[in-house]
Amino acid sequence: MKFLPMIPYPVIVAILFLLIGGAVLCVFSKNLRKLASFRRIAIAVLVLFMLLRPTIIDVATERYVNKINVFFIVDNTGSMATKDAAGGSKYRFEQMREDIIKYVDLFAGAEFSAFVCDYDIYQALPLSGSTSAIINFAKHLQPKDSLISSWTDLQSLLTGAADRIEAYNKKNPDRASIVIIMSDGEESGVNKGFKTEVPENLLNNIVGGAVIGYGTTSNTRAVMRIDNNEITYESLNHISKLDEENLQGIATDLGLNYYEREISDNMFDDNTRYLSQFSRYEQEGDINSRFELYWLFALVILALLIWDFSDILNNLFSERRAR
């Protein structure tokens, strides 16, 4: 609490000494030693406090604000069920699950979304600040059964993601968008043999991110989950290998770093720079706002005046009855 006096402090001090003197006089003078005298001194003291203008200053507080949108662009087609991640101890999609959760921890407070290519190309998770939603998405991520899984179409996946990211940026221009592209880099089906072309509106609507390649450059047979309950697998007549050239091309076109997941996990440390660039402490509340307290004293003064006035009226009626 602070005082913002309406009259100079020397005047307030002088009045205070006069009131103290009056109170002392009332104590030692039999004629003035009345309840009414002390009540009126109390009123004067409260008026003095009103003139001091006691005020509570609304001090601004700070909160941590993460102004980052993290978009995961995920290849979840059949080749991601190849067991050549983590030295051959994990399937590619299992490694990808863990990495998504690590990124969620890294960008705590950000908003997350996910675009997926499996049986179709779609936005699996709308942009949201819900950490539980993106973690739940990651935990349940796995390639579809071979009967409904489609060919890898990174070209269409990036194009679809770019359009949605552009729309989000127009809606919230104060936020920064980054992309985490996760794939083995293989274009297949109608795009087989072609290199992925990066949409221009994707380049223009992100500030950074990473391109992560899963798998190895040696030929590995893909397997597919066919029983979700028993977690069994079936070998397919599909040989998959990491297409680093294609992923490096995507990274170069987007101005991002490419990481081969089997030999590096630097993509986590390297991406911390976005936190310092686009996350900060923001002030909440107006440092100049005030909460005045003088009205509390006014209420007490009003009560004392009503009390005093009622005593005066009572004395008048008493005298009239006596006459």
C-alpha positions as CSV (number, residue, x, y, z in Angstrom):
1,M,0.0,0.0,0.0
2,K,1.2,3.5,-0.9
3,F,0.0,7.0,0.1
4,L,-0.7,9.6,-2.6
5,P,-1.5,12.6,-0.4
6,M,-3.9,15.3,-1.7
7,I,-2.2,18.0,0.5
8,P,1.5,18.4,1.4
9,Y,2.9,16.2,4.1
10,P,3.9,19.2,6.4
11,V,0.2,20.2,6.5
12,I,-0.8,16.7,7.4
13,V,1.8,16.5,10.2
14,A,0.6,19.8,11.6
15,I,-3.0,18.7,11.6
16,L,-2.0,15.4,13.2
17,F,-0.3,17.2,16.1
18,L,-3.3,19.4,16.6
19,L,-5.5,16.3,16.8
20,I,-3.2,14.6,19.3
21,G,-3.2,17.8,21.4
22,G,-7.0,17.8,21.3
23,A,-7.2,14.2,22.4
24,V,-4.8,14.8,25.3
25,L,-6.9,17.8,26.3
26,C,-10.1,15.7,26.3
27,V,-8.4,13.1,28.5
28,F,-7.4,15.6,31.2
29,S,-10.3,18.0,31.0
30,K,-13.4,16.8,32.9
31,N,-15.8,19.0,30.9
32,L,-14.4,17.6,27.6
33,R,-14.0,14.0,28.7
34,K,-17.1,12.9,26.8
35,L,-17.7,10.1,24.3
36,A,-18.9,12.7,21.7
37,S,-15.5,14.5,22.0
38,F,-13.5,11.4,21.2
39,R,-15.9,10.4,18.4
40,R,-15.3,13.8,16.7
41,I,-11.6,13.5,17.1
42,A,-11.8,10.0,15.5
43,I,-13.8,11.6,12.6
44,A,-11.1,14.2,12.1
45,V,-8.3,11.5,12.1
46,L,-10.2,9.5,9.5
47,V,-10.6,12.6,7.3
48,L,-6.8,13.0,7.7
49,F,-6.3,9.5,6.4
50,M,-8.5,10.2,3.5
51,L,-6.3,13.2,2.6
52,L,-3.3,10.8,2.7
53,R,-5.1,8.9,-0.1
54,P,-4.1,5.3,0.7
55,T,-3.8,3.2,-2.5
56,I,-2.9,-0.3,-3.5
57,I,-0.8,-0.3,-6.7
58,D,-1.6,-3.2,-9.0
59,V,1.9,-4.4,-9.7
60,A,2.2,-6.3,-13.0
61,T,3.1,-10.0,-12.9
62,E,4.9,-11.9,-15.5
63,R,4.1,-15.2,-17.2
64,Y,6.0,-17.4,-19.6
65,V,4.5,-17.3,-23.1
66,N,5.5,-19.7,-25.8
67,K,4.7,-18.1,-29.2
68,I,5.5,-21.2,-31.2
69,N,3.4,-23.5,-33.4
70,V,4.9,-26.9,-33.9
71,F,3.7,-28.9,-36.9
72,F,4.7,-32.5,-37.2
73,I,4.6,-33.8,-40.7
74,V,4.6,-37.5,-40.4
75,D,5.2,-40.4,-42.8
76,N,3.1,-43.3,-41.4
77,T,3.0,-45.6,-44.4
78,G,4.0,-49.2,-44.5
79,S,7.7,-48.7,-44.8
80,M,7.8,-47.1,-41.3
81,A,7.1,-50.5,-39.9
82,T,10.6,-51.5,-40.9
83,K,12.6,-52.7,-37.9
84,D,15.9,-51.0,-38.4
85,A,15.7,-48.1,-35.9
86,A,17.9,-47.9,-32.7
87,G,20.3,-50.4,-34.1
88,G,17.6,-52.8,-35.3
89,S,15.8,-53.0,-31.9
90,K,12.9,-50.8,-32.8
91,Y,10.5,-50.2,-35.6
92,R,10.8,-46.8,-37.3
93,F,7.4,-45.7,-36.1
94,E,8.3,-46.6,-32.6
95,Q,11.3,-44.3,-32.7
96,M,9.2,-41.7,-34.3
97,R,6.7,-41.9,-31.4
98,E,9.4,-41.3,-28.8
99,D,10.8,-38.4,-30.8
100,I,7.4,-36.6,-31.0
101,I,7.0,-36.9,-27.2
102,K,10.5,-35.5,-26.7
103,Y,9.7,-32.5,-28.9
104,V,6.5,-31.9,-26.9
105,D,8.6,-31.8,-23.8
106,L,11.1,-29.5,-25.5
107,F,8.5,-27.0,-26.6
108,A,6.5,-27.0,-23.4
109,G,3.7,-24.3,-23.7
110,A,3.7,-24.4,-27.5
111,E,0.7,-25.3,-29.7
112,F,0.9,-28.6,-31.7
113,S,-0.6,-30.1,-34.8
114,A,0.1,-33.2,-36.9
115,F,-0.2,-34.0,-40.6
116,V,-0.1,-37.6,-41.6
117,C,0.3,-39.8,-44.7
118,D,-0.9,-43.4,-44.3
119,Y,-4.1,-44.6,-45.9
120,D,-4.7,-41.0,-46.9
121,I,-3.2,-37.5,-46.4
122,Y,-4.9,-35.6,-43.6
123,Q,-4.5,-33.4,-40.6
124,A,-4.6,-35.8,-37.7
125,L,-4.6,-33.2,-35.0
126,P,-5.8,-29.6,-35.3
127,L,-3.5,-26.9,-33.8
128,S,-4.0,-27.0,-30.1
129,G,-2.2,-26.2,-26.8
130,S,-3.3,-29.5,-25.4
131,T,-0.2,-31.5,-24.5
132,S,-2.3,-34.6,-23.8
133,A,-3.8,-34.5,-27.3
134,I,-0.4,-34.6,-29.1
135,I,1.0,-37.2,-26.7
136,N,-2.0,-39.4,-27.2
137,F,-1.6,-39.0,-30.9
138,A,2.1,-40.1,-30.7
139,K,1.4,-43.0,-28.4
140,H,-1.2,-44.5,-30.9
141,L,0.9,-43.7,-34.0
142,Q,1.5,-46.9,-36.1
143,P,1.3,-47.8,-39.8
144,K,-2.0,-49.1,-41.0
145,D,-2.7,-52.7,-42.1
146,S,-1.2,-53.3,-45.5
147,L,-4.6,-53.6,-47.1
148,I,-5.5,-50.0,-46.4
149,S,-2.0,-48.3,-46.2
150,S,-1.2,-46.2,-49.2
151,W,2.0,-45.4,-51.0
152,T,4.2,-42.7,-49.7
153,D,3.3,-39.3,-51.2
154,L,5.5,-36.7,-49.4
155,Q,4.8,-34.2,-52.2
156,S,1.1,-34.1,-51.4
157,L,1.7,-34.3,-47.7
158,L,3.9,-31.2,-47.7
159,T,1.4,-29.4,-50.0
160,G,-1.5,-30.1,-47.7
161,A,0.4,-29.1,-44.6
162,A,1.6,-25.9,-46.2
163,D,-1.9,-24.7,-47.0
164,R,-3.1,-25.3,-43.5
165,I,0.0,-23.7,-41.9
166,E,-0.4,-20.6,-44.1
167,A,-4.0,-20.4,-42.9
168,Y,-3.0,-20.6,-39.3
169,N,-0.3,-17.9,-39.7
170,K,-2.8,-15.5,-41.3
171,K,-5.1,-16.1,-38.3
172,N,-2.4,-15.6,-35.7
173,P,0.4,-13.5,-37.3
174,D,2.1,-13.0,-33.9
175,R,3.1,-16.7,-33.6
176,A,6.0,-18.4,-35.2
177,S,5.6,-21.8,-37.0
178,I,8.1,-24.6,-37.2
179,V,7.9,-28.0,-39.0
180,I,9.3,-31.3,-37.9
181,I,9.3,-33.5,-41.0
182,M,9.6,-37.2,-40.1
183,S,10.0,-39.8,-42.9
184,D,12.3,-42.3,-44.5
185,G,12.2,-40.1,-47.6
186,E,11.0,-42.7,-50.0
187,E,8.5,-41.4,-52.6
188,S,6.6,-44.4,-54.0
189,G,3.5,-45.1,-56.2
190,V,3.0,-42.5,-58.9
191,N,5.8,-40.4,-57.4
192,K,8.4,-43.2,-57.4
193,G,11.7,-42.1,-58.8
194,F,10.9,-38.4,-58.4
195,K,12.3,-36.0,-55.8
196,T,9.9,-34.2,-53.5
197,E,9.4,-30.5,-54.4
198,V,8.9,-28.1,-51.5
199,P,5.8,-25.9,-51.8
200,E,6.8,-22.2,-51.9
201,N,4.1,-21.3,-49.3
202,L,5.6,-23.8,-46.9
203,L,9.0,-22.1,-47.1
204,N,7.4,-18.7,-46.7
205,N,5.4,-19.6,-43.6
206,I,7.9,-21.3,-41.3
207,V,10.8,-19.9,-39.3
208,G,12.6,-23.2,-38.8
209,G,12.3,-26.8,-37.7
210,A,14.0,-30.1,-38.7
211,V,13.9,-32.9,-41.3
212,I,14.6,-36.3,-39.7
213,G,15.3,-39.4,-41.7
214,Y,14.4,-42.8,-40.2
215,G,15.9,-46.1,-41.2
216,T,19.2,-47.0,-42.8
217,T,20.6,-46.7,-46.3
218,S,20.9,-50.5,-46.6
219,N,17.9,-52.5,-48.0
220,T,15.6,-53.7,-45.1
221,R,12.4,-55.7,-45.5
222,A,9.4,-53.9,-44.2
223,V,6.9,-55.6,-41.9
224,M,3.4,-54.6,-41.0
225,R,1.3,-54.9,-37.9
226,I,-1.7,-57.1,-38.6
227,D,-3.0,-57.7,-35.1
228,N,-3.3,-54.7,-32.8
229,N,-4.0,-56.7,-29.7
230,E,-1.2,-59.3,-30.0
231,I,1.2,-56.9,-31.7
232,T,2.3,-59.5,-34.3
233,Y,3.9,-58.7,-37.7
234,E,3.9,-60.0,-41.2
235,S,6.7,-59.8,-43.7
236,L,5.9,-58.0,-46.9
237,N,7.5,-58.1,-50.3
238,H,8.7,-54.5,-49.9
239,I,12.3,-53.5,-49.4
240,S,12.8,-50.1,-47.8
241,K,15.8,-47.9,-47.3
242,L,16.4,-44.4,-46.2
243,D,16.4,-41.9,-49.1
244,E,18.8,-39.4,-47.6
245,E,19.2,-37.5,-50.9
246,N,15.5,-36.7,-51.1
247,L,15.3,-35.6,-47.4
248,Q,18.4,-33.5,-47.7
249,G,16.9,-31.8,-50.7
250,I,13.7,-31.0,-48.7
251,A,15.8,-29.7,-45.8
252,T,18.0,-27.5,-48.1
253,D,14.9,-26.1,-49.9
254,L,13.3,-25.2,-46.6
255,G,16.6,-23.9,-45.0
256,L,16.5,-26.6,-42.3
257,N,18.9,-29.0,-40.9
258,Y,18.7,-32.7,-41.9
259,Y,19.3,-35.4,-39.3
260,E,19.8,-39.1,-39.8
261,R,18.1,-40.5,-36.8
262,E,20.3,-43.5,-36.5
263,I,23.5,-41.6,-36.0
264,S,22.3,-38.4,-34.3
265,D,19.8,-36.9,-31.9
266,N,21.1,-33.3,-32.2
267,M,17.8,-32.2,-33.6
268,F,16.6,-31.7,-30.0
269,D,19.5,-29.5,-28.8
270,D,19.6,-27.6,-32.1
271,N,16.0,-26.7,-31.9
272,T,16.2,-25.1,-28.5
273,R,17.2,-21.8,-30.2
274,Y,13.6,-21.3,-31.2
275,L,12.6,-21.2,-27.6
276,S,14.9,-18.2,-26.9
277,Q,13.7,-16.4,-30.1
278,F,10.0,-16.9,-29.8
279,S,9.3,-17.5,-26.1
280,R,9.4,-14.9,-23.4
281,Y,8.0,-13.5,-20.2
282,E,5.1,-11.2,-20.7
283,Q,3.7,-8.7,-18.3
284,E,0.2,-9.2,-17.1
285,G,-1.7,-6.3,-15.6
286,D,-1.2,-2.5,-15.8
287,I,1.7,-1.3,-13.6
288,N,-0.1,2.1,-13.4
289,S,-3.5,0.8,-12.2
290,R,-4.5,1.7,-8.7
291,F,-7.1,0.6,-6.1
292,E,-8.1,3.5,-4.0
293,L,-8.9,2.8,-0.3
294,Y,-10.1,6.3,0.9
295,W,-13.7,5.2,0.5
296,L,-13.3,2.7,3.3
297,F,-12.5,5.6,5.7
298,A,-15.5,7.5,4.2
299,L,-17.8,4.7,5.2
300,V,-16.5,4.7,8.8
301,I,-16.8,8.5,8.9
302,L,-20.4,8.3,7.7
303,A,-21.2,5.8,10.4
304,L,-19.7,8.0,13.1
305,L,-21.5,11.1,11.8
306,I,-24.8,9.2,11.9
307,W,-24.0,8.1,15.5
308,D,-23.2,11.7,16.4
309,F,-26.3,13.1,14.7
310,S,-28.5,10.6,16.5
311,D,-27.0,11.7,19.8
312,I,-27.8,15.3,19.0
313,L,-31.3,14.5,18.1
314,N,-31.8,12.4,21.2
315,N,-30.5,15.3,23.4
316,L,-32.9,17.7,21.6
317,F,-35.9,15.4,22.2
318,S,-34.9,14.9,25.8
319,E,-34.7,18.7,26.5
320,R,-38.1,19.1,24.8
321,R,-39.7,16.5,26.9
322,A,-38.1,18.0,30.1
323,R,-39.7,21.4,29.2
